[in-house]
């Protein structure tokens, strides 16, 4: 596969997260609690990915490999938990702004951990994404916004854990088949959420049947697909560009809210969506040019 194809896969992984807020609101509107929604999401999501895993190629693993992959699911699960906590005291537009700080946190961590200093093009791309996210979330047009410090802390924690999940997707046990890796990562996320929100509702059959349609959709787009797509694409695009491509979450969330929930989306918000997409394209195009030039130089050297 070519570099742009791996980038597209990561982009779609971010899009998968973008549809979640709409389905969560629909589930809440149907009368289900936070525990039932999150529990249903991870329960059905893990079932889906294990069904896929049973019919795919497998590779023998050592015990330490299994442990690493299960632990890699920890930040995936914590991201959902922290983000739901942030939504308890922040409105949705502010909470997603804090979550979107992962765009620059990823680049910062890559600089600190791998000594890879961001170039000017990457910094420009991040600046465009941050400005676009503020506009798309509608924070500019809101009046009297109340920011609680508790919600701010939870929101920033969700950004940090989401960044960690992106890094781990591209670095842990890369030699294993992507489906095998993502299955174990998703299982680790499920175990993490189950410890924090025990899924006791699973003993209530009517509740399980009622939440199942929402759980299946949330599980597919929130648990099964993202780890799988990130496991395939992240090792090839790198964590820094991966965080930029994952920013596709917000424009998808805004579009879904407008179309399905019939929420009002103003002109400034649509401008933010356009800026985010532009920032993603800019960051990816510049990287593709760099990769192409590198390949050309290597060929000439041969």
N, C-alpha and C positions, 0 to 999 in steps of 0.2 A: 504493500500500500504506500501511497505517496504521503508527504507531510501534510498537505491540505486535507487529506481524507481523515487522518488521525485528529487533526484540529477540528474537523466537522463532528467527529464522534464525541469529543469533549464538549463542544458547543451544544450538542443534543443532550448531553448529560446535564448541563446547566439548565436547558429548557425543561427537562423533566421536573426539576425542582420548582420551576416557575408555575406549573399547573396546580401545585399542592394547595396554595392558599384558597383557591376557588372551591376545591372539593372539601376542604376543611370547613369553610363557611357554610356550604350546603349541608354538611353533616351536623354542624352545630344548629343550623336552622331546623333540622329534623329532630332535634331534642337529645342528641348524644353528648356525653360529657367528654372532657379532655382525656381522661384515662381510657375511655372506650374508643375514642378516635385514634389516639396514638397507639394504643394496644392493638386495635384492629389493623392499623397500617402496617405495623411490624410483624404481626402474626401472619397475615395473608401475604405480605411481601416475601417473607422467608419461605413460606410454602411454595410460592410461585418460583422462586429462584432455585429451590431444591428440586422441584419438578424438572426444571430445565437442566440442572446439573446431572441428574440421573441418566440423561440421554446424550451426554456429551463426553468428550475425551477426558480421562482422568490420569493423574500422575501420582505415583507413590510419594508420600511425604514422611518426613521425620517429625517427631513429637514437637520439637522446637519450632518447626515451620508452622505447624498447626496453631501453636500458641501465639506466634507472631501475628498471624492473620486474624485470629479471634480478637486479639488486643487491638488490632488496627481498626476493628469495628467500633471501638470505644468512642473516638471522636465523631463518627457518623451518628451514633445514638445520642451523644451529648449535645450535638448541634441542634437536633430537634427539641430536646428537653430544654435547653437554654433559651431557644427562640420562643418556645411556648411560654416560658416564664417571663420573658421580656414583654410579650403581648398582654400579660396581665396588668401591667402598669403603663405601657406605652401604646399609642395608637399604631395602626399597622404601618403607616407611612414612615414614622420615626423608627420603629423597630427594624424595618428593612434597611434603613439608612445605616444603622449600627451594624447589621449583618454584612452589609456591603463593604465594610472596611477591610474585608478579607482581600479585596483587590490590591491594596497596597501592602497589607501585612504579608502576603505571599512573597512579593518582591523583596520586602525588607528581610524576611527570614532567609531567603535564598542568598542575599547579600551577606548576612551574618554567618550562616552555617556553611555556605559553599564559597564564600569570598567572590561571588559573581556580582559585580557592580552593575546596576541597571544603566543602560545607555539612554541617550536623550529621547530616542523614539519610544522606548518603553515608558519613560516618565510622561511623555506627552499623551500616550495612550491611556495611562492611568488617570491623568488629570481630566481627560475627556470623559472617562467613565464615571469619575466621582461627581463631576458637574452634572452629567446626564442623569445619574441616579437621584440626585437631589431634586432635579426638575421632575423626573418621572414619578417620584414618590409624592409629589404635590406639596412638599413642605414649604415651598416659596410662597404659595398662595394662601396658606393657612394662617389664621390670626389667633393670637393667644395660645400658642402651643406650650403645653406644660410638660417639661422633661423631668422625670423622677430619676434620682441617682440610682435607685435599685434597678429600674428597667434599663438604664444605660449600662450598668455593669453586666447584667444578663445578656444584653445585646452584643456587647463587645466580646464576652466569653463565647457566644455563638459564632462570631466572626473568627476568633482564634481557633476554635475546634474545627470549623469548616475548613480553614486553611490547613490545619494538621491532617484532615482527612484527604485533602488533595495531594499533599506531599506523600502520605503513606500509599496512596493509590498508585503513585508513579515510582515507588522505590522498594516496597516490601515484596520479596519473593517473586521477582519479575520473570523468573524462569518457568513458573507454573502456568498452566492454561488460564486465560482470563476468567472463564466461567467458574473454574475451581476457586480461584482467588476471591472473586466477588461473592461467591456463595458463603465462604467462611467469614468474610468481612461483614456481610449482611447478618449472618448468624451472631457474630459478636455484638453488632449494633442492637439486635433484638434482645440479647441477654442483658445488655446495659440498660435499655429502656424498661425491661421487665423487673429489674432490681429497683428502679426508681418509681415506676408505675406498675405494681403487680397486676397482671391481667386476670383478676378474679372474675371478671365478667364472662370469661370463656366458659364458666360453669352454668351460665344462664343462656340456654339455647335460643329463646326468643330474641334476646339482645344480640347474640352473635348473628342470627339470621338477618336482623334489622340493619346492623352495622356492616354486614358483609359487602354490599355493593360499594359503599364508600371505602371500606378497608381494602378491597381488591384494587380499586383505582389508585388509592394512596400508596398501597403496597407496591404496585407496578411502577409508578412514577417516582416514588420516594424512597423505596428500599431495594427493589430488584434491578431497575435499569441504571441508576446513577453509579453504583459501585462497578457494575459490569462495563459500562461505557468508559468510565474513568480508568478502569484496569486495562482496557484495550488502548486508549489514546494517550494517557498521561506519560507512560514511559517514553513516548516518542516526541511529545511536545514540550515536556519539562514543566515543573511546578509553577514557574513564573508566568509563562504564557497560558498555562492551564487555568490560573486564577482569572486572567483576563477573559478567556473564552467562557468560563463559568458564569460570568456576569450576564450571560444571556437570560438568566433566571428572571431578572426584574422586568424587562420588556415583555416577556411572556406572561408574567403575573398581571401586569397592567392590561394587556390585551384581553386575557381571559376574563378579568373582572369586568371589562367594558362589554364584552360580547355575551357572556353567560350570566353574570350577575346584574347586568344593566346598570353598573355604577358609572357615574359621570366622570369622564376623563377629559380634562381641559386641554387647551392648545399647548400650554407650557409642558404638560406631562407627555404629550405626544412628541414634543420637541426633545424632551429628555430621552425618550425611547430611541429616537433617531440618532441622538448623540452617542448613546450606548452602543448601538449597532455600528456606528461609524468608528468608535474607539476600538471595538473588537476587530473590525476589518483592518483598521490601520495597524494595530499591533501584530496581526497575523500576516498581513502583506509584507511588512518590513522584515519579519522573521523569515518569511519564504524567500525574499530577495537575498538575505544574508546566507541562508542555507544553499541557495542556488549558486551564489558566488563562491562559496566554500567548495562545493562540488567541482565547479569549473577550475578553480585553482589547483585542486588535488589532481584533476585529470591532466592539466598542463604540466604539473610536477612529474607525473609519470612519464 
